[in-house]
Amino acid sequence: MPQTLKKREQQVLFELLKDGRMPDKHIAQKIKTTQPTVTRIRQKLERTGYIKSYSCITDFKKVGISMLVVTMFKWADYSIEKEQDEAKKHIMHMPELLSLSRGEGMRGKTNIIISAHKNFKAYEDFVRTLRKKWGNYVKDIESFISSSDGITKVFDPSECIIDILSKDD
């Protein structure tokens, strides 16, 4: 666990990772402290950015999403920072986007997008938009496409975060 969090703060964070809807009163009972203490800690965790938001995890298929896609591409020139920032902002506002990361990978790929789509046409439109708007900078686009029927485990980082941070003790 990061050194900047005190023991009580860690406990509150762990309980919120398990269930972000859990009332402060119940968290207080679980970690044997007062509800005002938990409320103060929760607010601090939110204010300092440890907690960015609370969200629910839905069943993709039930809400009409038939495809999840991992798209990798190579950014052609990192010295062109203005265009890179504009592309990042544009991609971040694409409603299909689940995740955007920069890194290094397969055959020189430098970016990875995880996106969700209602159907193949919606996916095609997504990729066409990338190519049309950023074609001079986005090179070697490759995708891995999965139907929502093929999902074994939905992306939920909570369990992983709890496990990793617990081992830091």
C-alpha positions as protocol buffer text, in pm:
chain_id: "A"
residue {
  index: 1
  type: MET
  ca { x: 0 y: 0 z: 0 }
}
residue {
  index: 2
  type: PRO
  ca { x: 131 y: 348 z: -78 }
}
residue {
  index: 3
  type: GLN
  ca { x: 307 y: 502 z: 220 }
}
residue {
  index: 4
  type: THR
  ca { x: 93 y: 815 z: 201 }
}
residue {
  index: 5
  type: LEU
  ca { x: -220 y: 636 z: 324 }
}
residue {
  index: 6
  type: LYS
  ca { x: -265 y: 570 z: 692 }
}
residue {
  index: 7
  type: LYS
  ca { x: -401 y: 237 z: 812 }
}
residue {
  index: 8
  type: ARG
  ca { x: -761 y: 364 z: 851 }
}
residue {
  index: 9
  type: GLU
  ca { x: -748 y: 525 z: 508 }
}
residue {
  index: 10
  type: GLN
  ca { x: -631 y: 195 z: 360 }
}
residue {
  index: 11
  type: GLN
  ca { x: -914 y: 11 z: 533 }
}
residue {
  index: 12
  type: VAL
  ca { x: -1177 y: 253 z: 403 }
}
residue {
  index: 13
  type: LEU
  ca { x: -1033 y: 235 z: 51 }
}
residue {
  index: 14
  type: PHE
  ca { x: -1039 y: -146 z: 58 }
}
residue {
  index: 15
  type: GLU
  ca { x: -1403 y: -153 z: 171 }
}
residue {
  index: 16
  type: LEU
  ca { x: -1499 y: 93 z: -103 }
}
residue {
  index: 17
  type: LEU
  ca { x: -1315 y: -116 z: -361 }
}
residue {
  index: 18
  type: LYS
  ca { x: -1521 y: -415 z: -250 }
}
residue {
  index: 19
  type: ASP
  ca { x: -1848 y: -220 z: -266 }
}
residue {
  index: 20
  type: GLY
  ca { x: -1851 y: 150 z: -357 }
}
residue {
  index: 21
  type: ARG
  ca { x: -2217 y: 176 z: -258 }
}
residue {
  index: 22
  type: MET
  ca { x: -2154 y: 64 z: 99 }
}
residue {
  index: 23
  type: PRO
  ca { x: -2279 y: 330 z: 343 }
}
residue {
  index: 24
  type: ASP
  ca { x: -2018 y: 494 z: 565 }
}
residue {
  index: 25
  type: LYS
  ca { x: -2204 y: 359 z: 868 }
}
residue {
  index: 26
  type: HIS
  ca { x: -2149 y: -2 z: 753 }
}
residue {
  index: 27
  type: ILE
  ca { x: -1784 y: 60 z: 670 }
}
residue {
  index: 28
  type: ALA
  ca { x: -1739 y: 209 z: 1019 }
}
residue {
  index: 29
  type: GLN
  ca { x: -1887 y: -106 z: 1175 }
}
residue {
  index: 30
  type: LYS
  ca { x: -1661 y: -333 z: 967 }
}
residue {
  index: 31
  type: ILE
  ca { x: -1340 y: -150 z: 1052 }
}
residue {
  index: 32
  type: LYS
  ca { x: -1446 y: -64 z: 1408 }
}
residue {
  index: 33
  type: THR
  ca { x: -1448 y: 316 z: 1395 }
}
residue {
  index: 34
  type: THR
  ca { x: -1708 y: 592 z: 1378 }
}
residue {
  index: 35
  type: GLN
  ca { x: -1921 y: 691 z: 1081 }
}
residue {
  index: 36
  type: PRO
  ca { x: -1793 y: 1054 z: 1085 }
}
residue {
  index: 37
  type: THR
  ca { x: -1435 y: 921 z: 1067 }
}
residue {
  index: 38
  type: VAL
  ca { x: -1522 y: 711 z: 761 }
}
residue {
  index: 39
  type: THR
  ca { x: -1703 y: 1003 z: 597 }
}
residue {
  index: 40
  type: ARG
  ca { x: -1403 y: 1231 z: 653 }
}
residue {
  index: 41
  type: ILE
  ca { x: -1165 y: 965 z: 513 }
}
residue {
  index: 42
  type: ARG
  ca { x: -1388 y: 897 z: 210 }
}
residue {
  index: 43
  type: GLN
  ca { x: -1401 y: 1269 z: 130 }
}
residue {
  index: 44
  type: LYS
  ca { x: -1021 y: 1294 z: 162 }
}
residue {
  index: 45
  type: LEU
  ca { x: -973 y: 993 z: -69 }
}
residue {
  index: 46
  type: GLU
  ca { x: -1203 y: 1157 z: -325 }
}
residue {
  index: 47
  type: ARG
  ca { x: -1042 y: 1503 z: -290 }
}
residue {
  index: 48
  type: THR
  ca { x: -687 y: 1368 z: -324 }
}
residue {
  index: 49
  type: GLY
  ca { x: -769 y: 1153 z: -628 }
}
residue {
  index: 50
  type: TYR
  ca { x: -738 y: 804 z: -479 }
}
residue {
  index: 51
  type: ILE
  ca { x: -1105 y: 762 z: -571 }
}
residue {
  index: 52
  type: LYS
  ca { x: -1181 y: 904 z: -914 }
}
residue {
  index: 53
  type: SER
  ca { x: -1544 y: 792 z: -942 }
}
residue {
  index: 54
  type: TYR
  ca { x: -1798 y: 531 z: -846 }
}
residue {
  index: 55
  type: SER
  ca { x: -1943 y: 315 z: -1119 }
}
residue {
  index: 56
  type: CYS
  ca { x: -2150 y: 8 z: -1180 }
}
residue {
  index: 57
  type: ILE
  ca { x: -2051 y: -286 z: -1394 }
}
residue {
  index: 58
  type: THR
  ca { x: -2316 y: -385 z: -1646 }
}
residue {
  index: 59
  type: ASP
  ca { x: -2377 y: -691 z: -1855 }
}
residue {
  index: 60
  type: PHE
  ca { x: -2255 y: -585 z: -2201 }
}
residue {
  index: 61
  type: LYS
  ca { x: -2487 y: -818 z: -2386 }
}
residue {
  index: 62
  type: LYS
  ca { x: -2797 y: -707 z: -2195 }
}
residue {
  index: 63
  type: VAL
  ca { x: -2731 y: -340 z: -2274 }
}
residue {
  index: 64
  type: GLY
  ca { x: -2681 y: -412 z: -2644 }
}
residue {
  index: 65
  type: ILE
  ca { x: -2303 y: -420 z: -2674 }
}
residue {
  index: 66
  type: SER
  ca { x: -2207 y: -714 z: -2892 }
}
residue {
  index: 67
  type: MET
  ca { x: -1832 y: -650 z: -2933 }
}
residue {
  index: 68
  type: LEU
  ca { x: -1528 y: -563 z: -2726 }
}
residue {
  index: 69
  type: VAL
  ca { x: -1221 y: -464 z: -2923 }
}
residue {
  index: 70
  type: VAL
  ca { x: -856 y: -417 z: -2835 }
}
residue {
  index: 71
  type: THR
  ca { x: -700 y: -186 z: -3094 }
}
residue {
  index: 72
  type: MET
  ca { x: -326 y: -125 z: -3108 }
}
residue {
  index: 73
  type: PHE
  ca { x: -151 y: 133 z: -3318 }
}
residue {
  index: 74
  type: LYS
  ca { x: 176 y: 314 z: -3358 }
}
residue {
  index: 75
  type: TRP
  ca { x: 190 y: 691 z: -3313 }
}
residue {
  index: 76
  type: ALA
  ca { x: 407 y: 804 z: -3602 }
}
residue {
  index: 77
  type: ASP
  ca { x: 595 y: 1095 z: -3444 }
}
residue {
  index: 78
  type: TYR
  ca { x: 613 y: 1177 z: -3073 }
}
residue {
  index: 79
  type: SER
  ca { x: 794 y: 1506 z: -3143 }
}
residue {
  index: 80
  type: ILE
  ca { x: 464 y: 1654 z: -3267 }
}
residue {
  index: 81
  type: GLU
  ca { x: 317 y: 1714 z: -2922 }
}
residue {
  index: 82
  type: LYS
  ca { x: 30 y: 1943 z: -3025 }
}
residue {
  index: 83
  type: GLU
  ca { x: -121 y: 1685 z: -3260 }
}
residue {
  index: 84
  type: GLN
  ca { x: -62 y: 1410 z: -3009 }
}
residue {
  index: 85
  type: ASP
  ca { x: -249 y: 1605 z: -2739 }
}
residue {
  index: 86
  type: GLU
  ca { x: -534 y: 1682 z: -2982 }
}
residue {
  index: 87
  type: ALA
  ca { x: -561 y: 1315 z: -3082 }
}
residue {
  index: 88
  type: LYS
  ca { x: -564 y: 1206 z: -2719 }
}
residue {
  index: 89
  type: LYS
  ca { x: -842 y: 1454 z: -2635 }
}
residue {
  index: 90
  type: HIS
  ca { x: -1042 y: 1345 z: -2941 }
}
residue {
  index: 91
  type: ILE
  ca { x: -1008 y: 975 z: -2864 }
}
residue {
  index: 92
  type: MET
  ca { x: -1089 y: 1031 z: -2496 }
}
residue {
  index: 93
  type: HIS
  ca { x: -1425 y: 1179 z: -2601 }
}
residue {
  index: 94
  type: MET
  ca { x: -1521 y: 892 z: -2829 }
}
residue {
  index: 95
  type: PRO
  ca { x: -1817 y: 729 z: -2648 }
}
residue {
  index: 96
  type: GLU
  ca { x: -1704 y: 375 z: -2733 }
}
residue {
  index: 97
  type: LEU
  ca { x: -1377 y: 417 z: -2545 }
}
residue {
  index: 98
  type: LEU
  ca { x: -1321 y: 208 z: -2233 }
}
residue {
  index: 99
  type: SER
  ca { x: -947 y: 262 z: -2200 }
}
residue {
  index: 100
  type: LEU
  ca { x: -661 y: 441 z: -2375 }
}
residue {
  index: 101
  type: SER
  ca { x: -298 y: 374 z: -2280 }
}
residue {
  index: 102
  type: ARG
  ca { x: 43 y: 460 z: -2419 }
}
residue {
  index: 103
  type: GLY
  ca { x: 326 y: 210 z: -2397 }
}
residue {
  index: 104
  type: GLU
  ca { x: 545 y: -19 z: -2604 }
}
residue {
  index: 105
  type: GLY
  ca { x: 439 y: -345 z: -2755 }
}
residue {
  index: 106
  type: MET
  ca { x: 383 y: -579 z: -3040 }
}
residue {
  index: 107
  type: ARG
  ca { x: 571 y: -486 z: -3358 }
}
residue {
  index: 108
  type: GLY
  ca { x: 638 y: -132 z: -3237 }
}
residue {
  index: 109
  type: LYS
  ca { x: 285 y: -45 z: -3131 }
}
residue {
  index: 110
  type: THR
  ca { x: 279 y: 250 z: -2892 }
}
residue {
  index: 111
  type: ASN
  ca { x: -89 y: 284 z: -2800 }
}
residue {
  index: 112
  type: ILE
  ca { x: -374 y: 57 z: -2702 }
}
residue {
  index: 113
  type: ILE
  ca { x: -745 y: 130 z: -2705 }
}
residue {
  index: 114
  type: ILE
  ca { x: -1011 y: -90 z: -2550 }
}
residue {
  index: 115
  type: SER
  ca { x: -1354 y: -11 z: -2687 }
}
residue {
  index: 116
  type: ALA
  ca { x: -1711 y: -145 z: -2687 }
}
residue {
  index: 117
  type: HIS
  ca { x: -1943 y: -150 z: -2989 }
}
residue {
  index: 118
  type: LYS
  ca { x: -2305 y: -238 z: -3063 }
}
residue {
  index: 119
  type: ASN
  ca { x: -2210 y: -415 z: -3384 }
}
residue {
  index: 120
  type: PHE
  ca { x: -1941 y: -452 z: -3649 }
}
residue {
  index: 121
  type: LYS
  ca { x: -2055 y: -144 z: -3841 }
}
residue {
  index: 122
  type: ALA
  ca { x: -2015 y: 69 z: -3528 }
}
residue {
  index: 123
  type: TYR
  ca { x: -1664 y: -71 z: -3486 }
}
residue {
  index: 124
  type: GLU
  ca { x: -1584 y: 6 z: -3852 }
}
residue {
  index: 125
  type: ASP
  ca { x: -1706 y: 364 z: -3804 }
}
residue {
  index: 126
  type: PHE
  ca { x: -1485 y: 396 z: -3494 }
}
residue {
  index: 127
  type: VAL
  ca { x: -1172 y: 284 z: -3681 }
}
residue {
  index: 128
  type: ARG
  ca { x: -1261 y: 495 z: -3987 }
}
residue {
  index: 129
  type: THR
  ca { x: -1288 y: 801 z: -3764 }
}
residue {
  index: 130
  type: LEU
  ca { x: -941 y: 730 z: -3623 }
}
residue {
  index: 131
  type: ARG
  ca { x: -797 y: 689 z: -3971 }
}
residue {
  index: 132
  type: LYS
  ca { x: -979 y: 989 z: -4120 }
}
residue {
  index: 133
  type: LYS
  ca { x: -893 y: 1234 z: -3843 }
}
residue {
  index: 134
  type: TRP
  ca { x: -550 y: 1103 z: -3739 }
}
residue {
  index: 135
  type: GLY
  ca { x: -432 y: 902 z: -4040 }
}
residue {
  index: 136
  type: ASN
  ca { x: -112 y: 1105 z: -4074 }
}
residue {
  index: 137
  type: TYR
  ca { x: -11 y: 1010 z: -3719 }
}
residue {
  index: 138
  type: VAL
  ca { x: -186 y: 680 z: -3642 }
}
residue {
  index: 139
  type: LYS
  ca { x: -8 y: 395 z: -3821 }
}
residue {
  index: 140
  type: ASP
  ca { x: -31 y: 15 z: -3831 }
}
residue {
  index: 141
  type: ILE
  ca { x: -375 y: -22 z: -3669 }
}
residue {
  index: 142
  type: GLU
  ca { x: -442 y: -380 z: -3557 }
}
residue {
  index: 143
  type: SER
  ca { x: -741 y: -507 z: -3362 }
}
residue {
  index: 144
  type: PHE
  ca { x: -849 y: -810 z: -3165 }
}
residue {
  index: 145
  type: ILE
  ca { x: -1228 y: -843 z: -3173 }
}
residue {
  index: 146
  type: SER
  ca { x: -1434 y: -1041 z: -2922 }
}
residue {
  index: 147
  type: SER
  ca { x: -1808 y: -1087 z: -2909 }
}
residue {
  index: 148
  type: SER
  ca { x: -1977 y: -1012 z: -2578 }
}
residue {
  index: 149
  type: ASP
  ca { x: -2062 y: -1385 z: -2569 }
}
residue {
  index: 150
  type: GLY
  ca { x: -1688 y: -1455 z: -2542 }
}
residue {
  index: 151
  type: ILE
  ca { x: -1637 y: -1255 z: -2222 }
}
residue {
  index: 152
  type: THR
  ca { x: -1527 y: -1482 z: -1939 }
}
residue {
  index: 153
  type: LYS
  ca { x: -1459 y: -1210 z: -1684 }
}
residue {
  index: 154
  type: VAL
  ca { x: -1563 y: -845 z: -1712 }
}
residue {
  index: 155
  type: PHE
  ca { x: -1293 y: -585 z: -1652 }
}
residue {
  index: 156
  type: ASP
  ca { x: -1318 y: -485 z: -1287 }
}
residue {
  index: 157
  type: PRO
  ca { x: -987 y: -375 z: -1138 }
}
residue {
  index: 158
  type: SER
  ca { x: -1110 y: -379 z: -776 }
}
residue {
  index: 159
  type: GLU
  ca { x: -1010 y: -736 z: -691 }
}
residue {
  index: 160
  type: CYS
  ca { x: -672 y: -696 z: -858 }
}
residue {
  index: 161
  type: ILE
  ca { x: -601 y: -367 z: -677 }
}
residue {
  index: 162
  type: ILE
  ca { x: -698 y: -514 z: -341 }
}
residue {
  index: 163
  type: ASP
  ca { x: -473 y: -815 z: -401 }
}
residue {
  index: 164
  type: ILE
  ca { x: -173 y: -610 z: -518 }
}
residue {
  index: 165
  type: LEU
  ca { x: -200 y: -351 z: -242 }
}
residue {
  index: 166
  type: SER
  ca { x: -252 y: -618 z: 26 }
}
residue {
  index: 167
  type: LYS
  ca { x: 81 y: -774 z: -68 }
}
residue {
  index: 168
  type: ASP
  ca { x: 260 y: -442 z: -11 }
}
residue {
  index: 169
  type: ASP
  ca { x: 201 y: -465 z: 365 }
}
